[in-house]
């Protein structure tokens, strides 16, 4: 259809890729795929309904109980009073000033998450942290719910920031296609998850690469995990028990060592500590050899299958990949550490298409071969407050002020948080054991939230500022894992009285006397031009010419010439070529199979080398009250909980779908389409059953993303699995999310 003055079609970018947006007047009416994308996501299809949904926050709102008496107990149950912008900003600024003056900035927690927008300037995390730093600082958080555990352990093992390794130093899909003969996927590689990537993924390539892998007769793709659908159709499936991956890796390593298949020369030259690990592996130190027969009842995998796989891995160019999900469980450090030990024993770390990789398929950009261009990041300034907590320990912090806790070799008391400011995220989606978080959320004196929708977090705030969506403001879309650059136009006027985070924080900063420090005299357009100019200059120094700002605005998007003809060698390849000249940044300069540093922490839940440690809740100790292991994967129809209000309106879409095996369903009298109740001692939720042979017996899968219901209800109505998950740290070292450590039962809904 041809554009008219009223009807326009423009391209924008998002975390799930680029797409065309059709507007008529002040409304988004349709979306279309972006032509260059070979496998576009369907997530944008719900966008028109979501942007204009009646759950939008349209005016500044203050919770009545807090406004009148500073009541905290009715968060999530109270009504809100709409106020003019100036009055609401005055109240919020006064409250921030009261807390920092009376209790210090150590009493302010700056919560955020990086998925609010693909735009480089209107990046909520950068905006809220810049503002709080201008006002004296805040308690920050370390890591993410997705990778916090891995971010803590892997620097001890390979001496590099885990995210930098994963995003910029792993083998490309091209290298894997050209060299890998055996692709061993612990936790699978799910194209569903690769729909999204931080800052956007324009060309969704993962499905196409697997088409190529599966057509290659010399290549085997082996999915090890509880669901067949965690890897593309056509991959071999070993239906592993959840939480037993480390046991299987140890058994594979035992076979290598027992049958003389270990690459001793590699271990001697490139690693340290195998002599400390081997007695545990072979059973000399604890009397338990980690044989396939030992692992079989833990994993429920036939010992011969383990032996055959170990022999093939040693005989072929083998790439071991490990999903993010494995470290989102109690003792999640162990499979990540052990996978690198297994890769080292094979002697293939640093070889093209060999070794170990993390997060392939978790987001769309991992595996792309690109020249890296940095820049275009809003500076957050310096945070004078030194206290940082692991992100998954928020409820612990709020419930236990002053209580000491361990984290990665440090012991410190939790800060006494009086004010929470959250922008760009929904902790009542991400966090575990939401009923516990509900109680913890009553502890701060004040909660302030910038939010476009009345999410569970917004409903539990005291002051809510209506924030614009990315479609109601201008921005630049650019991701380090993508080779496209977008001018993200303002497609429609702000809904209601919504303002951008930048405008909100500029108004607060002015009232707190730090307006010039926050804005540096620039409006949003001035910042966009400033950030873009720095990026363009940096690109020119790297030999990459790009359009000027106004040229990009006119063109809407361009493809950057940053795809190399050949892949750059990774840091592990350079390390393998010359470990003396290119040592790792570990204490030994080598891959640390045994870490003196970790051993020195004295943690019984994360000792000095990888070990098998059963979690508190897993099928090995399941009882009759909760006999099923719950996994809670990412949803396929959205990013986290975004646009959930519109998706929940689709007939039959809620409650969420629970995948259950035929044997478990038959034992409970459950058929596909039945309404069921999923429950344990922590909570309960409703779900719609899908009986499938693609999930192993004893395991059920319920995706995350349904909005948390009202606290007065005993059962979450829409199927949020985090009313069921366990809120404990992965270990005292990583303190990451243990969302995949959860036992439940499923019953027909009465």
JODARA-V758820 format. One record per residue. N is the residue number from 1. PSI is psi as a letter, one per 40 degrees, with the letter a starting at -180 (* if undefined). NEAR is the number of other C-alpha atoms within 12 Angstrom. Layout:
n=N psi=PSI near=NEAR
n=N psi=PSI near=NEAR
//
This chain:
n=1 psi=h near=8
n=2 psi=i near=9
n=3 psi=i near=14
n=4 psi=i near=12
n=5 psi=d near=11
n=6 psi=d near=17
n=7 psi=h near=21
n=8 psi=i near=26
n=9 psi=h near=31
n=10 psi=i near=33
n=11 psi=h near=37
n=12 psi=i near=46
n=13 psi=i near=47
n=14 psi=i near=48
n=15 psi=d near=43
n=16 psi=e near=47
n=17 psi=i near=50
n=18 psi=i near=49
n=19 psi=i near=38
n=20 psi=i near=34
n=21 psi=h near=34
n=22 psi=h near=32
n=23 psi=i near=31
n=24 psi=h near=22
n=25 psi=b near=17
n=26 psi=e near=23
n=27 psi=i near=29
n=28 psi=h near=35
n=29 psi=e near=27
n=30 psi=i near=27
n=31 psi=i near=31
n=32 psi=i near=28
n=33 psi=i near=30
n=34 psi=h near=29
n=35 psi=d near=17
n=36 psi=e near=22
n=37 psi=h near=25
n=38 psi=d near=20
n=39 psi=g near=27
n=40 psi=i near=35
n=41 psi=i near=39
n=42 psi=e near=25
n=43 psi=d near=34
n=44 psi=e near=39
n=45 psi=d near=27
n=46 psi=e near=30
n=47 psi=d near=36
n=48 psi=d near=30
n=49 psi=d near=25
n=50 psi=d near=34
n=51 psi=d near=41
n=52 psi=f near=30
n=53 psi=i near=26
n=54 psi=e near=19
n=55 psi=e near=27
n=56 psi=h near=35
n=57 psi=h near=35
n=58 psi=d near=31
n=59 psi=i near=34
n=60 psi=h near=39
n=61 psi=h near=41
n=62 psi=h near=40
n=63 psi=h near=36
n=64 psi=d near=28
n=65 psi=d near=24
n=66 psi=d near=33
n=67 psi=d near=26
n=68 psi=d near=15
n=69 psi=e near=14
n=70 psi=f near=23
n=71 psi=h near=25
n=72 psi=e near=30
n=73 psi=d near=26
n=74 psi=e near=27
n=75 psi=h near=38
n=76 psi=e near=35
n=77 psi=e near=27
n=78 psi=i near=25
n=79 psi=i near=24
n=80 psi=i near=29
n=81 psi=h near=22
n=82 psi=h near=24
n=83 psi=i near=25
n=84 psi=i near=19
n=85 psi=d near=27
n=86 psi=d near=20
n=87 psi=d near=22
n=88 psi=d near=30
n=89 psi=d near=33
n=90 psi=d near=24
n=91 psi=d near=30
n=92 psi=d near=39
n=93 psi=d near=35
n=94 psi=d near=22
n=95 psi=d near=32
n=96 psi=d near=39
n=97 psi=d near=28
n=98 psi=d near=21
n=99 psi=d near=30
n=100 psi=d near=29
n=101 psi=d near=19
n=102 psi=d near=16
n=103 psi=e near=20
n=104 psi=i near=25
n=105 psi=e near=34
n=106 psi=e near=35
n=107 psi=e near=37
n=108 psi=h near=45
n=109 psi=h near=45
n=110 psi=g near=47
n=111 psi=i near=40
n=112 psi=i near=40
n=113 psi=i near=33
n=114 psi=e near=33
n=115 psi=e near=35
n=116 psi=d near=42
n=117 psi=i near=48
n=118 psi=e near=42
n=119 psi=i near=45
n=120 psi=d near=45
n=121 psi=d near=42
n=122 psi=f near=45
n=123 psi=h near=41
n=124 psi=d near=43
n=125 psi=d near=36
n=126 psi=d near=36
n=127 psi=d near=43
n=128 psi=d near=49
n=129 psi=d near=41
n=130 psi=d near=40
n=131 psi=d near=44
n=132 psi=d near=47
n=133 psi=d near=33
n=134 psi=d near=33
n=135 psi=e near=40
n=136 psi=e near=34
n=137 psi=a near=31
n=138 psi=i near=41
n=139 psi=h near=38
n=140 psi=i near=42
n=141 psi=i near=31
n=142 psi=h near=32
n=143 psi=a near=29
n=144 psi=i near=36
n=145 psi=d near=41
n=146 psi=d near=36
n=147 psi=e near=40
n=148 psi=d near=40
n=149 psi=d near=48
n=150 psi=d near=47
n=151 psi=d near=40
n=152 psi=d near=39
n=153 psi=d near=47
n=154 psi=d near=44
n=155 psi=d near=34
n=156 psi=d near=40
n=157 psi=d near=42
n=158 psi=e near=42
n=159 psi=f near=30
n=160 psi=i near=29
n=161 psi=h near=26
n=162 psi=d near=30
n=163 psi=d near=30
n=164 psi=d near=23
n=165 psi=d near=26
n=166 psi=d near=38
n=167 psi=d near=35
n=168 psi=e near=34
n=169 psi=e near=34
n=170 psi=i near=42
n=171 psi=i near=43
n=172 psi=i near=38
n=173 psi=d near=35
n=174 psi=d near=30
n=175 psi=d near=29
n=176 psi=d near=39
n=177 psi=d near=34
n=178 psi=e near=23
n=179 psi=d near=27
n=180 psi=h near=36
n=181 psi=d near=31
n=182 psi=h near=38
n=183 psi=h near=42
n=184 psi=h near=46
n=185 psi=g near=44
n=186 psi=h near=48
n=187 psi=e near=45
n=188 psi=a near=45
n=189 psi=h near=46
n=190 psi=h near=39
n=191 psi=d near=36
n=192 psi=d near=36
n=193 psi=d near=41
n=194 psi=e near=44
n=195 psi=d near=45
n=196 psi=i near=46
n=197 psi=i near=42
n=198 psi=h near=36
n=199 psi=e near=41
n=200 psi=i near=43
n=201 psi=h near=45
n=202 psi=d near=48
n=203 psi=h near=35
n=204 psi=h near=41
n=205 psi=e near=36
n=206 psi=d near=39
n=207 psi=d near=31
n=208 psi=d near=22
n=209 psi=d near=29
n=210 psi=d near=31
n=211 psi=d near=22
n=212 psi=d near=23
n=213 psi=d near=31
n=214 psi=e near=26
n=215 psi=e near=16
n=216 psi=h near=20
n=217 psi=e near=14
n=218 psi=e near=19
n=219 psi=h near=31
n=220 psi=h near=32
n=221 psi=h near=40
n=222 psi=h near=38
n=223 psi=h near=35
n=224 psi=h near=44
n=225 psi=i near=40
n=226 psi=e near=45
n=227 psi=h near=42
n=228 psi=d near=32
n=229 psi=e near=32
n=230 psi=e near=41
n=231 psi=i near=41
n=232 psi=i near=32
n=233 psi=h near=23
n=234 psi=e near=22
n=235 psi=i near=29
n=236 psi=i near=26
n=237 psi=h near=33
n=238 psi=h near=35
n=239 psi=g near=35
n=240 psi=i near=40
n=241 psi=h near=38
n=242 psi=i near=50
n=243 psi=e near=49
n=244 psi=e near=43
n=245 psi=d near=49
n=246 psi=d near=45
n=247 psi=d near=40
n=248 psi=d near=47
n=249 psi=d near=49
n=250 psi=d near=49
n=251 psi=d near=46
n=252 psi=d near=47
n=253 psi=d near=46
n=254 psi=d near=39
n=255 psi=d near=38
n=256 psi=d near=38
n=257 psi=d near=32
n=258 psi=d near=24
n=259 psi=e near=17
n=260 psi=f near=16
n=261 psi=e near=27
n=262 psi=h near=31
n=263 psi=g near=27
n=264 psi=d near=21
n=265 psi=d near=17
n=266 psi=d near=29
n=267 psi=d near=32
n=268 psi=d near=21
n=269 psi=d near=26
n=270 psi=e near=39
n=271 psi=i near=39
n=272 psi=i near=32
n=273 psi=e near=30
n=274 psi=d near=36
n=275 psi=d near=21
n=276 psi=d near=23
n=277 psi=d near=34
n=278 psi=d near=32
n=279 psi=d near=22
n=280 psi=d near=29
n=281 psi=d near=41
n=282 psi=e near=28
n=283 psi=e near=20
n=284 psi=d near=15
n=285 psi=d near=15
n=286 psi=e near=14
n=287 psi=e near=13
n=288 psi=g near=21
n=289 psi=h near=27
n=290 psi=f near=38
n=291 psi=i near=34
n=292 psi=d near=35
n=293 psi=d near=26
n=294 psi=d near=30
n=295 psi=d near=36
n=296 psi=d near=28
n=297 psi=d near=21
n=298 psi=d near=32
n=299 psi=d near=36
n=300 psi=f near=32
n=301 psi=h near=34
n=302 psi=h near=23
n=303 psi=d near=26
n=304 psi=d near=19
n=305 psi=d near=27
n=306 psi=d near=35
n=307 psi=d near=31
n=308 psi=d near=20
n=309 psi=d near=35
n=310 psi=d near=38
n=311 psi=d near=28
n=312 psi=d near=26
n=313 psi=d near=38
n=314 psi=d near=34
n=315 psi=e near=21
n=316 psi=i near=28
n=317 psi=h near=34
n=318 psi=h near=42
n=319 psi=h near=47
n=320 psi=h near=49
n=321 psi=i near=46
n=322 psi=h near=46
n=323 psi=i near=42
n=324 psi=d near=44
n=325 psi=d near=48
n=326 psi=d near=49
n=327 psi=e near=48
n=328 psi=f near=49
n=329 psi=i near=52
n=330 psi=h near=42
n=331 psi=f near=48
n=332 psi=e near=53
n=333 psi=d near=52
n=334 psi=d near=47
n=335 psi=d near=48
n=336 psi=d near=48
n=337 psi=d near=46
n=338 psi=d near=45
n=339 psi=d near=46
n=340 psi=d near=44
n=341 psi=d near=49
n=342 psi=d near=53
n=343 psi=d near=44
n=344 psi=d near=46
n=345 psi=d near=44
n=346 psi=e near=40
n=347 psi=f near=36
n=348 psi=e near=37
n=349 psi=h near=40
n=350 psi=e near=35
n=351 psi=i near=32
n=352 psi=h near=33
n=353 psi=e near=37
n=354 psi=i near=41
n=355 psi=a near=41
n=356 psi=h near=46
n=357 psi=i near=49
n=358 psi=h near=44
n=359 psi=e near=42
n=360 psi=h near=47
n=361 psi=e near=43
n=362 psi=d near=38
n=363 psi=i near=39
n=364 psi=d near=40
n=365 psi=d near=40
n=366 psi=h near=44
n=367 psi=e near=39
n=368 psi=i near=42
n=369 psi=h near=32
n=370 psi=i near=31
n=371 psi=h near=29
n=372 psi=h near=29
n=373 psi=h near=33
n=374 psi=a near=24
n=375 psi=a near=22
n=376 psi=f near=33
n=377 psi=h near=33
n=378 psi=h near=33
n=379 psi=h near=27
n=380 psi=e near=25
n=381 psi=a near=21
n=382 psi=h near=19
n=383 psi=h near=26
n=384 psi=e near=22
n=385 psi=h near=27
n=386 psi=e near=19
n=387 psi=h near=29
n=388 psi=h near=33
n=389 psi=i near=41
n=390 psi=h near=40
n=391 psi=d near=40
n=392 psi=e near=43
n=393 psi=f near=46
n=394 psi=d near=49
n=395 psi=d near=36
n=396 psi=d near=35
n=397 psi=d near=36
n=398 psi=d near=33
n=399 psi=d near=24
n=400 psi=f near=21
n=401 psi=h near=24
n=402 psi=e near=17
n=403 psi=h near=16
n=404 psi=i near=18
n=405 psi=i near=27
n=406 psi=i near=26
n=407 psi=h near=36
n=408 psi=f near=39
n=409 psi=e near=25
n=410 psi=i near=22
n=411 psi=h near=19
n=412 psi=i near=20
n=413 psi=i near=22
n=414 psi=h near=31
n=415 psi=i near=36
n=416 psi=g near=31
n=417 psi=h near=41
n=418 psi=d near=37
n=419 psi=h near=42
n=420 psi=h near=46
n=421 psi=h near=48
n=422 psi=h near=43
n=423 psi=h near=48
n=424 psi=f near=42
n=425 psi=i near=38
n=426 psi=g near=41
n=427 psi=d near=42
n=428 psi=e near=43
n=429 psi=d near=40
n=430 psi=d near=46
n=431 psi=i near=46
n=432 psi=i near=42
n=433 psi=g near=39
n=434 psi=d near=39
n=435 psi=d near=37
n=436 psi=d near=30
n=437 psi=d near=36
n=438 psi=d near=39
n=439 psi=d near=25
n=440 psi=d near=30
n=441 psi=e near=40
n=442 psi=e near=31
n=443 psi=d near=32
n=444 psi=i near=37
n=445 psi=d near=34
n=446 psi=h near=41
n=447 psi=h near=41
n=448 psi=h near=46
n=449 psi=h near=45
n=450 psi=h near=51
n=451 psi=h near=42
n=452 psi=d near=47
n=453 psi=i near=40
n=454 psi=g near=38
n=455 psi=i near=36
n=456 psi=d near=37
n=457 psi=d near=43
n=458 psi=d near=45
n=459 psi=d near=42
n=460 psi=e near=48
n=461 psi=i near=50
n=462 psi=d near=48
n=463 psi=h near=48
n=464 psi=h near=48
n=465 psi=h near=53
n=466 psi=h near=41
n=467 psi=i near=43
n=468 psi=i near=41
n=469 psi=i near=46
n=470 psi=e near=41
n=471 psi=e near=44
n=472 psi=e near=33
n=473 psi=i near=32
n=474 psi=i near=37
n=475 psi=i near=43
n=476 psi=h near=48
n=477 psi=h near=47
n=478 psi=h near=44
n=479 psi=i near=41
n=480 psi=e near=35
n=481 psi=f near=41
n=482 psi=i near=46
n=483 psi=f near=35
n=484 psi=i near=35
n=485 psi=h near=46
n=486 psi=h near=43
n=487 psi=h near=41
n=488 psi=h near=41
n=489 psi=i near=34
n=490 psi=h near=33
n=491 psi=d near=38
n=492 psi=i near=33
n=493 psi=i near=26
n=494 psi=h near=29
n=495 psi=h near=33
n=496 psi=b near=26
n=497 psi=f near=25
n=498 psi=i near=35
n=499 psi=i near=33
n=500 psi=i near=40
n=501 psi=d near=41
n=502 psi=d near=40
n=503 psi=d near=33
n=504 psi=d near=41
n=505 psi=d near=43
n=506 psi=d near=34
n=507 psi=d near=31
n=508 psi=d near=36
n=509 psi=d near=35
n=510 psi=d near=26
n=511 psi=d near=26
n=512 psi=e near=30
n=513 psi=e near=20
n=514 psi=f near=25
n=515 psi=d near=26
n=516 psi=d near=21
n=517 psi=d near=24
n=518 psi=d near=38
n=519 psi=d near=30
n=520 psi=f near=20
n=521 psi=e near=16
n=522 psi=i near=19
n=523 psi=a near=22
n=524 psi=d near=30
n=525 psi=d near=25
n=526 psi=d near=18
n=527 psi=d near=28
n=528 psi=d near=35
n=529 psi=d near=28
n=530 psi=d near=27
n=531 psi=d near=31
n=532 psi=d near=37
n=533 psi=d near=24
n=534 psi=d near=23
n=535 psi=d near=31
n=536 psi=d near=28
n=537 psi=d near=23
n=538 psi=d near=20
n=539 psi=d near=25
n=540 psi=d near=19
n=541 psi=d near=14
n=542 psi=e near=17
n=543 psi=e near=16
n=544 psi=h near=21
n=545 psi=h near=19
n=546 psi=i near=32
n=547 psi=i near=26
n=548 psi=i near=27
n=549 psi=d near=31
n=550 psi=d near=20
n=551 psi=d near=17
n=552 psi=d near=28
n=553 psi=d near=28
n=554 psi=d near=17
n=555 psi=d near=21
n=556 psi=d near=31
n=557 psi=i near=35
n=558 psi=i near=32
n=559 psi=h near=24
n=560 psi=h near=30
n=561 psi=g near=23
n=562 psi=e near=27
n=563 psi=h near=22
n=564 psi=i near=17
n=565 psi=d near=12
n=566 psi=i near=16
n=567 psi=i near=27
n=568 psi=i near=24
n=569 psi=h near=24
n=570 psi=i near=30
n=571 psi=d near=30
n=572 psi=d near=39
n=573 psi=d near=27
n=574 psi=d near=22
n=575 psi=d near=29
n=576 psi=d near=32
n=577 psi=d near=20
n=578 psi=g near=18
n=579 psi=d near=24
n=580 psi=d near=16
n=581 psi=d near=14
n=582 psi=f near=20
n=583 psi=i near=26
n=584 psi=i near=31
n=585 psi=f near=24
n=586 psi=i near=28
n=587 psi=d near=23
n=588 psi=e near=25
n=589 psi=e near=29
n=590 psi=i near=38
n=591 psi=h near=45
n=592 psi=g near=41
n=593 psi=d near=44
n=594 psi=h near=37
n=595 psi=h near=37
n=596 psi=d near=22
n=597 psi=d near=27
n=598 psi=d near=35
n=599 psi=d near=24
n=600 psi=e near=18
n=601 psi=d near=23
n=602 psi=f near=22
n=603 psi=h near=24
n=604 psi=e near=19
n=605 psi=e near=32
n=606 psi=g near=39
n=607 psi=a near=33
n=608 psi=e near=33
n=609 psi=i near=44
n=610 psi=i near=44
n=611 psi=i near=39
n=612 psi=h near=36
n=613 psi=h near=30
n=614 psi=h near=29
n=615 psi=i near=33
n=616 psi=d near=26
n=617 psi=h near=35
n=618 psi=i near=34
n=619 psi=d near=34
n=620 psi=e near=26
n=621 psi=f near=19
n=622 psi=i near=24
n=623 psi=a near=17
n=624 psi=d near=14
n=625 psi=d near=17
n=626 psi=g near=30
n=627 psi=e near=27
n=628 psi=i near=38
n=629 psi=h near=47
n=630 psi=h near=48
n=631 psi=i near=45
n=632 psi=g near=44
n=633 psi=i near=40
n=634 psi=i near=37
n=635 psi=i near=36
n=636 psi=e near=30
n=637 psi=e near=34
n=638 psi=i near=35
n=639 psi=h near=43
n=640 psi=b near=38
n=641 psi=e near=36
n=642 psi=i near=42
n=643 psi=e near=38
n=644 psi=d near=41
n=645 psi=d near=34
n=646 psi=d near=31
n=647 psi=d near=34
n=648 psi=e near=28
n=649 psi=e near=20
n=650 psi=h near=17
n=651 psi=h near=10
n=652 psi=e near=16
n=653 psi=d near=22
n=654 psi=i near=31
n=655 psi=i near=38
n=656 psi=i near=41
n=657 psi=h near=39
n=658 psi=h near=45
n=659 psi=h near=43
n=660 psi=i near=44
n=661 psi=i near=32
n=662 psi=d near=25
n=663 psi=d near=22
n=664 psi=d near=29
n=665 psi=d near=33
n=666 psi=d near=19
n=667 psi=e near=18
n=668 psi=e near=21
n=669 psi=f near=20
n=670 psi=h near=29
n=671 psi=i near=26
n=672 psi=h near=23
n=673 psi=e near=24
n=674 psi=i near=28
n=675 psi=h near=29
n=676 psi=i near=39
n=677 psi=h near=36
n=678 psi=h near=49
n=679 psi=i near=36
n=680 psi=a near=33
n=681 psi=d near=22
n=682 psi=d near=28
n=683 psi=a near=35
n=684 psi=i near=37
n=685 psi=i near=46
n=686 psi=i near=38
n=687 psi=i near=41
n=688 psi=h near=35
n=689 psi=i near=38
n=690 psi=h near=27
n=691 psi=h near=31
n=692 psi=i near=28
n=693 psi=e near=24
n=694 psi=e near=27
n=695 psi=h near=36
n=696 psi=i near=37
n=697 psi=i near=31
n=698 psi=e near=38
n=699 psi=i near=44
n=700 psi=i near=47
n=701 psi=h near=46
n=702 psi=h near=45
n=703 psi=i near=38
n=704 psi=i near=42
n=705 psi=d near=41
n=706 psi=h near=45
n=707 psi=i near=42
n=708 psi=h near=48
n=709 psi=a near=37
n=710 psi=i near=28
n=711 psi=d near=30
n=712 psi=e near=15
n=713 psi=h near=18
n=714 psi=d near=21
n=715 psi=h near=32
n=716 psi=h near=33
n=717 psi=d near=31
n=718 psi=e near=39
n=719 psi=f near=41
n=720 psi=h near=49
n=721 psi=e near=55
n=722 psi=e near=49
n=723 psi=e near=48
n=724 psi=d near=44
n=725 psi=i near=44
n=726 psi=h near=43
n=727 psi=g near=38
n=728 psi=i near=35
n=729 psi=i near=44
n=730 psi=d near=46
n=731 psi=i near=42
n=732 psi=e near=34
n=733 psi=d near=41
n=734 psi=d near=49
n=735 psi=f near=46
n=736 psi=a near=48
n=737 psi=h near=47
n=738 psi=f near=47
n=739 psi=d near=49
n=740 psi=e near=51
n=741 psi=g near=43
n=742 psi=h near=47
n=743 psi=i near=42
n=744 psi=i near=41
n=745 psi=i near=37
n=746 psi=h near=44
n=747 psi=i near=33
n=748 psi=h near=25
n=749 psi=h near=23
n=750 psi=* near=9
//
